[in-house]
Amino acid sequence: MKEKKYFVSVAGNIGSGKSSLTRLIAEKLDWIPYYESVADNPYLKDFYLDMKRWSFNLQIYFLSHRFKIHKEILSQKKSVIQDRSIYEDVEIFAYNLYQLKRMSRRDYNNYRNLFHEMTYYLKPPDLMVYLKAKIPTLLKQIRLRGRDFEKNIEKSYLERLNKSYNRWIGRYNCGKSVIIETDKLDFVNSKEDLAKITETIKEELRS
């Protein structure tokens, strides 16, 4: 795996374990990890308090940040694994906010057009890894990490995101993709489970 540079993105709903898997795979394969901007996000706390007011601001921040990170990843000489890709935003998060009437049609169309213009210039990941989890698993993971701004996340919001994720990954055509069912896995505490996922990623990249 060291003979070639790889770019892998880890996709998944809130609480699916993307950050943990990104860290563990990076350590195991000696890859460079890139994480989603959470702690330094100036809109996230406000967004969870008033989604309708802050949805467009939040999505534009994420789009700008992910575009910058994606360009940086492409310039790296070592293999990289990324926590959440730029491709998830428009089809999942922005779309759901629009469907829930927490983003106006005008803002959604503006955001969508900007997204397509920006991603046209990007080379997609070599592999998209989708961590698929049911709602009880997501809620458990969210409670365990204890982020204050996530305490008020609605179950219905997570359910909508899951439906959008399943629809999106089913028609993802920017490159290779693999779905990993995580409800019965504990890759954080189980070396066997982590090894199983690592081997799956390696096999997909080699094929």
Residue pairs with C-beta under 8 A, 6 or more apart in sequence:
1 29
1 79
1 202
1 205
2 30
4 79
5 76
5 77
5 78
5 79
5 80
6 31
6 79
6 80
6 126
6 127
6 205
7 73
7 74
7 79
7 80
7 82
7 123
7 125
7 126
7 127
8 25
8 31
8 79
8 80
8 81
8 82
8 125
8 126
8 127
8 128
8 129
8 201
8 205
9 81
9 82
9 84
9 85
9 87
9 125
9 127
9 128
9 129
10 18
10 21
10 22
10 25
10 81
10 82
10 83
10 84
10 129
10 131
11 18
11 84
11 85
11 87
11 88
11 128
11 129
11 130
11 131
11 165
11 169
12 18
12 84
12 130
12 131
12 132
12 133
12 165
13 131
13 133
13 138
13 158
13 161
13 162
13 165
14 138
14 142
14 150
14 153
14 158
14 161
15 133
15 137
15 138
15 139
15 140
15 141
15 142
15 145
15 150
15 158
16 131
16 132
16 133
16 137
16 138
16 141
16 182
17 131
17 133
17 141
17 182
17 187
17 188
18 36
18 83
18 84
18 131
19 35
19 36
19 83
20 187
20 188
21 129
21 131
21 187
21 197
22 33
22 34
22 35
22 81
22 82
22 83
23 33
24 187
24 188
24 194
25 31
25 33
25 81
25 197
25 198
25 201
26 32
26 33
26 81
28 194
28 198
29 79
29 81
29 198
30 78
31 78
31 79
31 80
31 81
32 76
32 78
32 79
32 80
32 81
33 80
33 81
33 82
33 83
34 69
34 72
34 73
34 80
34 81
34 82
34 83
35 83
36 83
36 84
37 61
37 62
37 65
38 44
38 147
41 58
41 61
42 61
43 54
43 57
43 58
43 61
44 58
44 149
45 148
45 149
46 53
46 54
47 54
47 55
47 57
47 58
48 149
48 150
48 152
48 153
49 152
51 97
51 100
51 102
52 101
52 102
52 103
55 94
55 97
55 102
55 103
55 107
56 103
56 104
56 107
56 110
56 111
59 89
59 93
59 94
59 97
59 103
59 111
60 111
60 114
62 89
62 93
63 86
63 89
63 111
63 114
63 115
63 118
66 84
66 85
66 86
66 89
67 86
67 118
67 119
67 122
69 82
70 82
70 85
70 86
70 122
71 122
73 80
73 82
74 122
74 123
82 125
85 125
85 128
86 115
86 118
86 119
86 122
87 119
87 124
87 128
87 172
87 174
88 165
88 168
89 115
90 111
90 112
90 115
90 116
91 164
91 167
91 168
92 161
92 164
92 165
92 168
93 161
94 103
94 108
94 111
94 112
94 115
95 108
95 164
96 157
96 160
96 161
96 164
97 103
97 108
98 104
98 105
98 108
99 160
100 157
100 160
103 111
124 174
124 175
125 174
125 175
126 175
126 176
126 205
127 175
127 176
127 177
127 178
127 201
127 204
127 205
128 169
128 172
128 174
128 175
128 176
128 177
128 178
129 177
129 178
129 180
129 201
130 165
130 169
130 177
130 178
130 179
130 180
131 180
131 182
132 165
132 166
132 169
132 179
132 180
132 181
132 182
133 141
133 181
133 182
133 183
134 162
134 183
135 155
135 158
135 159
135 162
137 182
137 183
138 158
138 162
139 155
139 158
142 150
142 153
169 177
169 179
176 204
176 205
176 207
178 200
178 201
178 204
180 197
180 200
185 193
185 196
185 197
186 193
187 193
187 194
187 197
188 194
